[in-house]
């Protein structure tokens, strides 16, 4: 499951944020604005986390490869 967690994050994060936004919308009476904003923020956060995790893994992979510069 280690490599497949990104797909769950792309679905669950925006969904949870949208549910919080929906609850706030119903409480404040601004439907659907906070739902949309929170869903977009949740999606952006999930994408950023996946990107930076991938970038960190690739840097570690490059550092360990036979092509890496040795000092």
KADA-V14396 format. One record per backbone hydrogen bond with DSSP energy under -0.5 kcal/mol. NH is the residue of the N-H (numbers start at 1). CO is the residue of the C=O. Records with the same first field share a line. If there is no record, write none. Layout:
# KADA-V14396
NH = CO / CO
This chain:
# KADA-V14396
5 = 1 / 2
7 = 4
8 = 4
9 = 5
10 = 6
11 = 7
12 = 8
13 = 9
15 = 11
16 = 12
17 = 13
18 = 14
19 = 15
20 = 16
21 = 17
22 = 18
23 = 19
24 = 20
25 = 21
26 = 22
27 = 23
28 = 24
29 = 25
30 = 25
31 = 25
33 = 30
36 = 32
37 = 33
38 = 34
39 = 35
40 = 36
41 = 37
42 = 38
43 = 39
44 = 40
45 = 41
46 = 42
47 = 43
48 = 44
49 = 45
50 = 46
51 = 47
52 = 48
53 = 49
54 = 50
55 = 51
56 = 52
57 = 53
58 = 54
59 = 55
60 = 56
61 = 57
62 = 58
63 = 59
64 = 60
65 = 61 / 62
68 = 65
